[in-house]
Amino acid sequence: MLIGIVVWGHAIAALLFGGLAFWTARRGAADGALPRRWLTIALALTALWALAVAGIANSHPVTNLLAGLRTLGWLALLFAVQRRIGERGAEALGRTMAYLAVAAVDLAQLLLGFLSVTAGNSAVATVIGDVATLLGMLAALGALLLLHGLFRGVTSTATRLVLVTAGAFWLIDVNSCIASYLGAGPPVELIAARGRRWRPWPCWSASRCRGRPMARCSSRAPRPSTPCRCSVSSPISRSRSW
């Protein structure tokens, strides 16, 4: 039941975000404080990410790429709203540097995530994957701090609702990264909120599980007869094996 909620929930979310992106592109946002172009891009990237989670897999490189682009899209929207508030001087320059720093961390996380997938050595892939997870957590935390600073200066209800939506994504990202780094993966409830789907697979059939060596897949080193919980594809592609 939980798996069905995750898959269909993200499929419906992709449809809704896609519809909102189309509506915003055609008619603009209900609030004039929200830039039409950047809001459309953020909504479209979120729709593509949700569709990838539902149809491909959360751990797929394409899904990870779309997740990073989704973060960049919402950051660009926040920065555009920040500029419309009209801050000038040293404070505006400091906020601009902060946005650039968070964007750079997110890009570094995307690059390391790609390298962890293409690395031939499982030990190297583990180290790179752990660093990418930490960078993802830092990027989400930085985005939350920027959103908090922007939220206090926004008076529009529609704009605040959009900011709360972006904050919800980053809050789940932070908890997901922490749980993934400290353990074998996030709790089932967090998986459902974040859109991850887990299914038992034999660790001995793959060189690594979620970018980690076999010994990191569970609380103990797995044996050929001991399955681990690996992130795999949605029911659309569940018939495929590794």
N, C-alpha and C positions, 0 to 999 in steps of 0.2 A: 504493500500500500504506500509506504513511504517513497519507494522508488518511482511509483506512478505519479505521486504528487510532485516529485522533483522534476521528472521529465516533462509532464504535461504542464506543470506550473511555469517552467521556463519557456515552453513552446507558446503558451498563452501570453506570457510576458513579452516575448519577442514580437508577437502579433500586435500587442497594445503599444509597445514602444515604437514599432515601425509605423503604426497608424498615427501616433502623435508626431513622429518626425515628418510624415507626409503632410499632416495638417499644419504644422508649424512652418514648413517650407512654402506652403500655398498661402496661408492667411496670417502667419506671424503669431507671436506669443500673445496671450491675453494681457500680459503686463508689458508696458513699454520699456521697463528697466531690463528686460531680458533680451539680449541680442538674438535676432532670428537665426542668423547663420550659425553661430556657435551652439545654440540650443538644438538646432536641427542636427548638426554633426554629432553632438553628444548623445542625443536620442537614437540616432541611426546606429552608432557604434555599440550602444547598449543593446539594441535589438539584435544586431549581428552576433554579439557575444552570447546572449541568451539563447539564440537559435543554435549556436555551436555547442553550447552545453547540453541542450536537449537532443541534438541530432548526431553529434560526433562523440565528444568525451571532454570532460573537464581537464584532463591531463594531456590532451592532444596539443601539439605545438601551435596549431592554428587557433585553438581556443585561448591558450596563454597569450598569444600575440594580440588577439582581439581584446582580452582583458586589460592588457597594458595600454592599448590604444583607447579603450574606454576611459581609463584613468586620465590619459592625456586630454581627451575630449572634454571631460568635466572640469579639468584644471583650466583649460582654455576658456571655458564658459565662466568660471569663477573669476578669472583674471579680467575678462571683458566686463563683468558686472562691477568689479573693483574699480576699473577705470571710469565707469559711468558715474560712480559715486562722486568723483571729482577731487580725490586727494592729490596734493602736490607737495613738492619739496623732498626732503630727505626721507620722510616716512614712506612716500610713494616709491622712491627708489629702493628702499629696503624691502618692501613687499614684492617688488618686481624681482629682485634677486632671490627672494625666498621661493617664488613660483618657479624660477628657472632652476633652482637647486632641486626642488622636488621633481620637476620634470626630468632632470638629468639622472636622478636616482632611479626613476621609473624606466628610463631608457637603458640604464646599466643593468637593471633587473631583467629586462627583455633580452638583452644580449647574452647575459650569463645563462638564462634559461635555455636559449637556443644552443649555446655551447655545451650545456649539460646533456642535452639530448643527442648531440652529434659526437660527444666524446666516446672514444672506443674503450677507454679504461674505466671500469666501474668505480674504482676508488677515486679517480679524478672527477668523475661525474658526480659522486657523492659530495665532494668538497664544493664543487661549483654550484650544485643544486642547493646546498645549505646556505651558501653566500647569497644566491639569488632569492631564497626565501626570506633571509634577513633584510635584504634590500627592498623586497616587496612590502615587508612590514614597515620599514622606515618610510617608504613612499606613502603608504596609506596613513601613517601617523602624521606625517608632514601635511598631507592634504587635509586631514581633519583639523589640524591647528590653523591652517589658512582659512578653512571654512568657518571655524569658530570666530576668528577675527573679523571675517566679512559679515557674519550673521548679525553681529551687534549693530552694524551700520545700515542694515536693510530694514525698511519699514513696510514694504509691500508684502501682503499675505501670499500672493502667487509666487513671488521670488523666494520667499522663505520655504514654501512647500517644495520647490525645486531643489533648494539647498539641502533640505532634510532628506530628500531622495538620494542625492549624491553622498551625503554623510552615512546613510544606511549601508550603501555598498562598501564604503571604506571601513566602516566599523566591523563589518563581517570579515572583510579582508584581513584586518589586523588580527582578529581572533583566530582566523583560519591559518594564517602564517605562523602564529605562536604555537598552535596545537600541532601543526605539521612539523615544525622544527623540534619540538620537545618529545613528540611521540611518533607513532606510526601514521597518524593522521588525525584530523579533527573529529569530534563526536558526531554521532549520527544526526542529531538535531541541527548541528552547525552545517553538516553536509547538505541537509535539505534546504537550509536558508541560503547557503552559498551556491547551491546548484551542483554539488558533487554527487557522483554515484559510485558506490563501491560494490565490488562483487568478488567472492573468493576465487583465487586462481592459484595453481601450484607454483611456488616460487622457483622451483628447479627448472621450470620451462622457459624462464627468461633470465637474462644476465643481471637485471636489476628491477626493482619495484619502485615506481615513482621516482626514478633517478637515484635511488639509494641501493647499496649492496643488499644481498639477501638477508644478511644479519640484522639490517635495520628495518626490515619489513614488519617485524613483530617484536614482542618482548624477549624472545629467544631466537637463536639462529634456527631457521627452518630446515627440516629434513625433506627428502623427496616426497614423503608421505604427509607432510605438514603444510596445509594451505595457508596462505597469507591473504590479507585483504588489500587488493591492488585496485587502483583507480582505472577503470576501463570504460568502454563506450556505453552508450545508451542502448535501450532495447532495439532501436532501429538497426544497430550493427552488432547485436549480441551474438549472432551466429558465427562471427569471425573469431578465429583464435590466433594466438601469437605463434 
